[in-house]
C-alpha cells in the first residue's frame, strides 16, 4: 500500500469512522443504563436519571460527529490536497 493511494485513504477514513462509532456506542450504553431505572419505577429520581441518560446519548452522538468532522478536516483534507 502506497502513501496517497485509494486504499490508504480508505483505511484512514475507516479509522476515523471506527473512533466515532466507539464513542457513540459508549455513550449509548451509558445513556441506556441511566434510563433503566425509569422503566422499573416511576418516581422523580428515576425520571431525572432518564433525562440524564437522554442527554448523555444525544451528547455522545454530537461529540462523535464532532470528532469525526475534526479528524476529517485535519487528516483527509490535507491528504487530498497533497496527493491529488
C-alpha positions in Angstrom: 0.0 0.0 0.0 1.5 3.3 -1.1 1.1 6.6 0.7 -1.6 8.5 -1.2 -3.3 5.5 -2.7 -7.0 4.9 -2.7 -6.5 2.0 -0.3 -4.6 4.3 2.1 -7.3 6.9 2.1 -9.9 4.2 2.6 -8.1 2.9 5.7 -7.8 6.4 7.1 -11.5 7.0 6.7 -12.3 3.6 8.3 -10.1 4.5 11.3 -11.9 7.8 11.7 -15.3 6.1 11.5 -14.3 3.4 13.9 -13.3 6.0 16.6 -16.6 7.9 16.1 -18.6 4.6 16.3 -16.9 3.6 19.5 -17.5 7.0 21.1 -21.2 6.9 20.1 -21.7 3.3 21.3 -20.1 4.0 24.7 -22.4 7.0 25.1 -25.4 4.9 24.0 -24.6 2.2 26.5 -24.1 4.6 29.4 -27.3 6.5 28.5 -29.4 3.4 28.3 -28.1 2.2 31.7 -29.2 5.5 33.1 -32.6 5.1 31.6 -33.3 1.7 33.0 -34.5 2.8 36.5 -37.3 4.8 34.9 -38.6 1.7 33.3 -38.7 -0.1 36.7 -40.0 2.7 38.9 -41.9 5.9 38.2 -40.5 8.5 40.6 -38.8 11.8 40.3 -35.3 10.4 40.8 -35.7 7.7 38.1 -37.2 10.3 35.7 -34.2 12.6 36.4 -31.9 9.7 35.5 -33.8 9.1 32.3 -33.4 12.8 31.3 -29.7 12.5 32.2 -29.4 9.3 30.1 -31.1 11.1 27.2 -28.7 13.9 27.5 -25.7 11.5 27.5 -26.9 9.7 24.4 -27.5 13.0 22.5 -24.3 14.5 23.7 -22.2 11.5 22.8 -23.8 11.4 19.3 -22.9 15.1 18.8 -19.4 14.6 20.3 -18.8 11.6 18.0 -19.9 13.6 15.0 -17.7 16.5 16.0 -14.7 14.2 16.5 -15.2 12.6 13.1 -15.6 16.0 11.4 -12.5 17.5 13.0 -10.4 14.4 12.2 -11.6 14.5 8.6 -10.7 18.2 8.4 -7.3 17.7 9.9 -6.3 14.4 8.2 -8.2 13.8 5.0 -8.4 17.4 3.6 -4.6 18.0 3.6 -4.2 14.4 2.4 -6.4 15.2 -0.7 -4.5 18.4 -1.3 -1.1 16.8 -1.1 -1.7 13.7 -3.2 -4.2 14.9 -5.8 
